[in-house]
Each structure stands twice: as structure tokens, then as C-alpha cells.
Amino acid sequence: MTVIAGRYRLLDVLAEGATGTVWRALDGASGHEVALKESRVPPGLPADEAPALHARRERGARALARVSHPSVVRVLDVVAEDGRPWVATELVRGLTLAETLEAGGPLPAREAARVGADVLAGLRAAREAGVPHRGVEPEDVLLGNDGRAVVTGFGDAPEEAAGPKESAGPKDGADPAAELRSLGRLLEAAADDRSGPLGAVIDALLGEGPEGPVTADRAERELRRVAGGGTRTPPGGTGAFGDGARKDRGGARADGGAPGAAPGAADAPAPHRSAGEDDAAPAPGAPPGRKHKAPRRVPVLVAGVVGALLIAGALVYHAVRDDGPGAGPGAPGGVTSTVPAGSGATGADGVPATPRS
């Protein structure tokens, strides 16, 4: 078995590309498995230019070793063998984003946003250390079994893989704006739904949003918000791309609002209305054709008036009967008295009246 620099025993190949081969290797000093990348010269590169290429890659690896971020692959060691640098990094167990997409298709929007936020955080940390990525691709992102999204491929300039004839000038991968555009293309390939909030962030990363180019800080904040299921820009945020509204080809807003409506109008609460306002007018933000119904006050009032009139009529009726002609105790049709008759009172036949109970 091949041993590199008297320390790393090569076990099997993990990945292979134009810029080199990544091996699974056993570190004889620590007893741990690592990922060991072997530097490879691109086809067609003149032999006298190979030493400069290896030296540049070695400097990049040593600079990356100073970065400590969970979303940046951790460089453990840089050794030389046969005039070529070999870079030992942590072994992230999992699949690349490219392998994941090939096996299971695009990711749900929230998961794609989470991966994008982690990738962007790693790119920012590496850039601050002086190691720009030059263009992140799905095969450069490892989705670890521990839940991390880890960026690899730093220093693998696209022009090196293309050959010397296409590398007259540096690509714009070292430009922060170009780095964000590459992330936007990555998310376009990774997400299964680009019509909602994530689509608006992708537009901003690609420089196609209504506000033009977006800063890395704002983009990461918006990606975290989408990953968390948020639908609105946090306090202090401005602009249209944070509200999750993205126009489709027909001009309709993806969040349900009318074309040309202000962001968030579709789900804004209706303002308070007083009792004297026109209840038949549609409330702001209500879907067309739907109107608030007027309160049912009139039928209640009419019923109350009718009831009062009936009660008053009954009272008047009884009062007239009590006070009219022929009314009184013993009178035909009158009310029978229950009060005992006075002394000497007689009935119609001259017999003293007997009290009635």
C-alpha cells in the first residue's frame, strides 16, 4: 500500500477530477482516517509551468488551514511528495450535493435555503482569510451525515481545468459579486421550487432582483429566514425580495397578491373600521368580489317595536273592559269579586248575600 510522506497510507479513491484525486487515507500518526488530495497538472499545461501551479496550490491550502468554520473543510496538513503538494483534510462522511441531486432530485426549498446559507457563510469566512473560492459547484459541497454543508474545492480555479489556452486572464470567481452569482446558480440547480421566497433570493444573488446586486450579509440573512419558514423581511430589512413575492411569467405575484400590489399586501390585516363607515365597501386587501355584510340591526329593531305595540294594546284592552258600562261585581260579563259583602247587603231575591270564596 502506498504511503505518502511516510505518514498517510492510501486506502481508496473518494473523488477524481481535473485538478486532482481525493483519497481516503489512514493517518499513521493519529490513527484517524482523512481525505488526502493529490494535486494533478491539467492536460496540456507545459511542464515548466507545473512547479508554479503546485506552489500556488500549496499556498492556498496553507492559507485555508487558518480558516476555522464548520462550513469550510478543515485542512489538517500539507505535505510534499514527488514535487507535488498533498493536502490532508477532515474526512466528511456523506454525499456531495451533486450526488444527492442525482440520486433524489432537487431539494425542498427550505432545505436548499439552509444549504445555501451554510455555503455562503463558509465562502465568507474563507474570503476574509484571503482564500476566495472562484466558483462553487454542486460537487464542491459535501452534505455531511452530521447535518453540515461543507464547502471544498478552494484554489481549484476553473481556468486550470480548462487548459492553458483558455486561461489567459483570471476568471471573475475572485470577485465577491461573482461568488454570489455562482451561489445563485447552485441554488437554481438544487431547489425544487423557485417561485416563492427562495426564488426571490436567487434572483437577488444573480443580480436580477428589483434592487440589483445584493450584499453577502443580506443574502445570508434572507436564506436563513427562508430556511426557518419565515415569510417576511426581519425588522430593519428593506426592499421587495425579502417578502417572498416573485413574479411569474404572467405577472402574478407568487404570494397571492395582485400584480403591482405592494409587497405583503395580500396578507396584511384589514384596518379597524368604526360603526359609521360604509360596511358594504370592501376592506383593503380583501379578494375581489368579497364584501363585508352590514350588521342585521333593522330586523331586530322592527321585532322590538312590534312586540311593544302588542303589549300596549293588551293593556289598553283590559283597561277598557274594567272601566266600561256594566262592569263590576255580579254584572253579566263582569269580574266576580272575592271581597265579603257589607252588612245588610241583599241579593236580588231579598235574601242576605252570602260571601263567596
C-alpha positions as CSV (number, residue, x, y, z in Angstrom):
1,M,0.0,0.0,0.0
2,T,1.3,3.4,-0.9
3,V,2.3,5.7,1.9
4,I,2.7,9.4,1.3
5,A,5.3,11.5,3.1
6,G,5.9,8.4,5.4
7,R,2.6,9.1,7.2
8,Y,-0.5,8.7,5.1
9,R,-1.5,5.3,3.8
10,L,-3.8,5.5,0.7
11,L,-6.9,3.3,1.1
12,D,-9.3,4.1,-1.8
13,V,-10.4,6.9,-4.1
14,L,-13.2,9.1,-2.9
15,A,-13.4,11.5,-5.9
16,E,-11.4,12.4,-9.0
17,G,-11.4,15.5,-11.1
18,A,-9.3,17.6,-13.5
19,T,-7.4,19.3,-10.6
20,G,-6.6,16.1,-8.7
21,T,-7.6,12.9,-6.9
22,V,-9.1,12.7,-3.4
23,W,-8.1,9.6,-1.5
24,R,-9.3,8.1,1.7
25,A,-6.2,7.6,3.7
26,L,-5.1,6.5,7.2
27,D,-3.0,8.9,9.2
28,G,-0.3,6.8,10.8
29,A,0.4,9.5,13.4
30,S,-3.1,9.9,14.7
31,G,-4.7,6.6,13.6
32,H,-7.6,8.6,12.1
33,E,-8.9,8.5,8.6
34,V,-8.5,11.6,6.5
35,A,-9.2,12.9,3.0
36,L,-5.9,13.3,1.1
37,K,-5.9,15.3,-2.1
38,E,-3.3,14.7,-4.7
39,S,-2.5,17.7,-6.9
40,R,-2.7,17.0,-10.6
41,V,-1.5,19.0,-13.6
42,P,-4.2,19.8,-16.1
43,P,-3.8,18.3,-19.5
44,G,-1.9,20.5,-22.0
45,L,-0.1,22.6,-19.3
46,P,3.6,23.0,-20.3
47,A,5.9,21.1,-18.0
48,D,7.8,24.2,-17.0
49,E,4.6,25.7,-15.6
50,A,3.7,22.8,-13.4
51,P,6.0,23.9,-10.4
52,A,4.4,27.3,-10.3
53,L,0.9,25.7,-10.3
54,H,1.8,23.3,-7.4
55,A,3.3,26.2,-5.4
56,R,0.2,28.3,-5.8
57,R,-2.0,25.4,-4.7
58,E,0.2,24.8,-1.7
59,R,0.0,28.4,-0.6
60,G,-3.8,28.3,-1.0
61,A,-4.0,25.2,1.1
62,R,-1.9,26.7,3.9
63,A,-4.0,29.8,3.9
64,L,-7.2,27.7,4.1
65,A,-5.7,25.9,7.1
66,R,-6.1,29.2,9.0
67,V,-9.9,29.2,8.5
68,S,-11.9,27.7,11.3
69,H,-15.6,27.4,10.2
70,P,-18.0,24.4,10.3
71,S,-18.9,25.0,6.7
72,V,-15.3,25.1,5.4
73,V,-13.4,21.8,5.0
74,R,-10.7,21.7,7.7
75,V,-7.2,21.5,6.5
76,L,-5.1,19.3,8.7
77,D,-1.8,19.1,7.0
78,V,0.1,19.9,3.8
79,V,2.9,17.6,2.7
80,A,5.0,17.2,-0.5
81,E,5.7,14.0,-2.5
82,D,7.4,13.9,-5.8
83,G,7.4,17.7,-6.0
84,R,3.6,17.8,-5.7
85,P,1.6,19.1,-2.7
86,W,-0.7,16.6,-0.9
87,V,-3.4,18.2,1.3
88,A,-4.9,16.3,4.2
89,T,-8.3,17.5,5.3
90,E,-11.0,16.2,7.6
91,L,-13.0,13.3,6.2
92,V,-16.6,14.4,5.9
93,R,-18.8,11.4,5.7
94,G,-21.8,11.9,3.5
95,L,-22.6,12.7,-0.2
96,T,-21.8,15.7,-2.3
97,L,-24.6,17.9,-3.4
98,A,-24.2,16.7,-6.9
99,E,-24.6,13.1,-5.8
100,T,-27.6,13.9,-3.7
101,L,-29.3,15.7,-6.6
102,E,-28.6,12.9,-9.0
103,A,-29.9,10.3,-6.6
104,G,-33.0,12.0,-5.2
105,G,-33.7,15.1,-7.4
106,P,-33.9,18.7,-6.2
107,L,-34.2,19.6,-2.6
108,P,-37.2,21.1,-0.9
109,A,-37.0,24.9,-0.9
110,R,-36.3,25.3,2.8
111,E,-33.6,22.6,2.8
112,A,-32.0,24.2,-0.2
113,A,-32.1,27.6,1.5
114,R,-30.4,26.1,4.6
115,V,-27.6,24.5,2.5
116,G,-27.2,27.8,0.6
117,A,-26.9,29.8,3.9
118,D,-24.3,27.4,5.2
119,V,-22.4,27.5,2.0
120,L,-22.4,31.3,1.9
121,A,-21.2,31.5,5.5
122,G,-18.3,29.3,4.6
123,L,-17.5,31.3,1.5
124,R,-17.5,34.5,3.5
125,A,-15.2,33.0,6.2
126,A,-12.7,31.8,3.6
127,R,-12.8,35.1,1.7
128,E,-12.0,37.0,4.9
129,A,-8.9,34.7,5.3
130,G,-7.8,35.6,1.7
131,V,-9.0,32.4,0.1
132,P,-11.8,33.1,-2.4
133,H,-13.4,30.1,-3.9
134,R,-13.5,31.0,-7.6
135,G,-16.9,29.4,-8.3
136,V,-18.7,26.9,-6.1
137,E,-20.3,23.9,-7.9
138,P,-22.6,21.1,-6.6
139,E,-19.6,18.7,-6.5
140,D,-17.8,21.2,-4.2
141,V,-20.5,20.9,-1.4
142,L,-20.4,18.0,0.9
143,L,-23.7,17.2,2.8
144,G,-22.4,15.5,5.9
145,N,-24.1,12.9,7.9
146,D,-23.8,15.3,10.8
147,G,-26.1,17.8,9.1
148,R,-23.4,20.2,7.9
149,A,-23.0,21.6,4.4
150,V,-19.2,21.8,3.9
151,V,-17.5,23.6,1.1
152,T,-14.4,22.1,-0.6
153,G,-12.6,22.9,-3.8
154,F,-10.8,26.1,-2.7
155,G,-8.0,27.0,-5.0
156,D,-9.3,24.9,-7.9
157,A,-9.5,27.7,-10.4
158,P,-11.8,26.9,-13.4
159,E,-9.2,28.1,-15.8
160,E,-6.7,25.5,-14.6
161,A,-9.1,22.7,-15.5
162,A,-9.8,24.2,-18.9
163,G,-6.2,24.2,-20.0
164,P,-3.7,27.0,-20.8
165,K,-5.4,28.3,-24.0
166,E,-8.5,29.4,-22.0
167,S,-6.6,30.8,-19.0
168,A,-5.2,34.0,-20.5
169,G,-6.9,36.0,-17.8
170,P,-8.3,35.2,-14.3
171,K,-12.0,34.3,-14.1
172,D,-14.2,36.6,-12.1
173,G,-14.5,33.9,-9.4
174,A,-12.3,36.0,-7.1
175,D,-14.9,38.8,-7.3
176,P,-17.3,38.8,-4.4
177,A,-20.2,39.5,-6.7
178,A,-19.2,36.6,-9.0
179,E,-19.0,34.4,-5.9
180,L,-22.6,35.3,-5.1
181,R,-23.7,34.6,-8.7
182,S,-22.2,31.2,-8.5
183,L,-24.1,30.5,-5.3
184,G,-27.3,31.7,-7.1
185,R,-26.7,29.2,-9.9
186,L,-26.0,26.5,-7.3
187,L,-29.4,27.1,-5.7
188,E,-31.2,27.2,-9.0
189,A,-29.9,23.7,-9.6
190,A,-30.6,22.5,-6.1
191,A,-34.1,23.8,-5.3
192,D,-37.3,22.2,-6.4
193,D,-39.4,25.3,-6.0
194,R,-38.0,28.7,-7.2
195,S,-41.3,30.6,-7.4
196,G,-41.6,31.6,-3.8
197,P,-39.4,33.3,-1.2
198,L,-36.3,31.3,-2.2
199,G,-36.8,32.3,-5.9
200,A,-36.7,36.0,-4.9
201,V,-33.3,35.4,-3.1
202,I,-31.9,33.5,-6.1
203,D,-32.9,36.5,-8.3
204,A,-31.0,38.8,-6.0
205,L,-27.9,36.6,-5.9
206,L,-27.9,36.5,-9.7
207,G,-28.3,40.3,-9.8
208,E,-31.7,40.0,-11.4
209,G,-33.8,41.3,-8.5
210,P,-35.6,44.6,-8.3
211,E,-32.9,46.0,-6.0
212,G,-30.0,44.9,-8.2
213,P,-26.9,43.2,-6.6
214,V,-27.3,42.1,-3.0
215,T,-24.7,42.1,-0.3
216,A,-23.4,38.8,1.1
217,D,-24.7,39.7,4.6
218,R,-28.2,40.4,3.4
219,A,-28.3,37.3,1.2
220,E,-27.3,35.0,4.1
221,R,-29.9,36.7,6.4
222,E,-32.6,36.1,3.8
223,L,-31.6,32.5,3.2
224,R,-31.7,31.8,7.0
225,R,-35.2,33.4,7.1
226,V,-36.4,31.2,4.2
227,A,-34.9,28.1,5.8
228,G,-36.7,28.9,9.0
229,G,-40.0,29.2,7.2
230,G,-40.3,33.0,7.5
231,T,-42.3,34.9,5.0
232,R,-41.3,38.5,5.7
233,T,-38.1,40.5,6.0
234,P,-36.9,40.9,9.6
235,P,-37.2,44.4,11.2
236,G,-34.8,46.7,9.5
237,G,-34.9,44.9,6.2
238,T,-36.0,46.7,3.1
239,G,-36.9,46.0,-0.4
240,A,-39.1,43.6,-2.3
241,F,-37.0,40.5,-2.4
242,G,-37.4,39.8,1.3
243,D,-41.2,39.4,1.3
244,G,-41.3,36.2,-0.7
245,A,-43.1,37.8,-3.7
246,R,-41.7,36.7,-7.0
247,K,-43.5,37.5,-10.3
248,D,-44.1,34.6,-12.6
249,R,-44.2,35.0,-16.4
250,G,-47.8,36.2,-16.4
251,G,-47.1,39.0,-13.9
252,A,-49.0,37.5,-11.0
253,R,-47.3,37.5,-7.6
254,A,-46.4,34.2,-6.1
255,D,-47.7,35.2,-2.7
256,G,-51.2,35.6,-3.9
257,G,-51.2,39.4,-4.2
258,A,-52.4,41.3,-7.3
259,P,-49.9,42.3,-9.9
260,G,-48.4,45.6,-9.0
261,A,-49.6,45.4,-5.4
262,A,-47.3,46.5,-2.6
263,P,-45.2,43.6,-1.1
264,G,-47.1,41.8,1.6
265,A,-50.5,43.4,0.8
266,A,-52.1,40.0,0.3
267,D,-51.7,39.0,3.9
268,A,-51.9,42.4,5.6
269,P,-54.5,42.8,8.3
270,A,-57.5,45.0,7.5
271,P,-57.6,48.3,9.3
272,H,-60.0,49.0,12.2
273,R,-63.3,50.4,11.0
274,S,-65.9,52.3,13.0
275,A,-69.6,51.5,13.0
276,G,-70.5,54.6,11.0
277,E,-68.3,53.7,8.0
278,D,-69.7,52.1,4.9
279,D,-69.9,48.4,5.7
280,A,-70.7,47.5,2.1
281,A,-67.3,48.7,0.9
282,P,-64.6,46.0,0.5
283,A,-61.9,46.1,3.1
284,P,-58.4,46.8,1.9
285,G,-56.6,43.7,0.8
286,A,-59.9,41.6,0.5
287,P,-60.1,39.5,-2.6
288,P,-62.3,41.0,-5.4
289,G,-66.0,40.3,-5.1
290,R,-66.0,39.7,-1.4
291,K,-67.8,42.4,0.7
292,H,-68.4,42.8,4.4
293,K,-72.1,42.3,5.2
294,A,-73.9,45.0,7.1
295,P,-74.9,44.1,10.6
296,R,-78.6,42.8,10.9
297,R,-79.8,45.7,13.1
298,V,-83.1,46.6,11.3
299,P,-85.0,43.3,11.8
300,V,-84.2,43.3,15.5
301,L,-85.5,46.9,15.9
302,V,-88.7,46.1,14.0
303,A,-89.4,43.0,16.1
304,G,-88.9,45.0,19.3
305,V,-91.3,47.7,18.2
306,V,-94.0,45.2,17.1
307,G,-93.7,43.4,20.5
308,A,-94.0,46.7,22.4
309,L,-97.2,47.6,20.4
310,L,-98.8,44.2,21.1
311,I,-98.1,44.6,24.9
312,A,-99.5,48.1,24.9
313,G,-102.6,47.0,23.0
314,A,-103.3,44.2,25.5
315,L,-103.0,46.6,28.5
316,V,-105.4,49.1,26.9
317,Y,-107.9,46.4,26.1
318,H,-108.0,45.2,29.7
319,A,-108.3,48.7,31.0
320,V,-111.3,49.5,28.8
321,R,-113.1,46.3,29.9
322,D,-112.6,47.1,33.6
323,D,-113.9,50.7,33.3
324,G,-116.7,50.3,30.8
325,P,-120.6,50.2,31.4
326,G,-122.0,47.2,33.2
327,A,-118.6,46.3,34.7
328,G,-118.5,45.4,38.3
329,P,-119.2,42.5,40.7
330,G,-122.0,40.3,39.7
331,A,-122.6,42.1,36.5
332,P,-123.0,40.0,33.4
333,G,-119.7,39.6,31.8
334,G,-118.1,41.4,34.8
335,V,-115.4,40.2,37.2
336,T,-116.6,38.2,40.2
337,S,-115.5,39.9,43.5
338,T,-113.8,37.9,46.2
339,V,-114.4,40.6,48.9
340,P,-117.1,39.8,51.5
341,A,-120.4,41.8,51.1
342,G,-121.1,44.6,53.6
343,S,-123.6,44.4,56.4
344,G,-127.3,44.4,55.2
345,A,-126.5,43.8,51.7
346,T,-129.0,41.6,49.9
347,G,-129.2,39.7,46.8
348,A,-131.7,40.1,44.0
349,D,-134.3,37.9,45.8
350,G,-134.1,39.8,49.1
351,V,-132.0,37.1,50.8
352,P,-128.9,38.4,52.5
353,A,-126.0,37.8,50.3
354,T,-123.5,35.1,51.3
355,P,-119.9,35.8,50.9
356,R,-118.2,33.7,48.1
357,S,-114.8,32.4,48.1
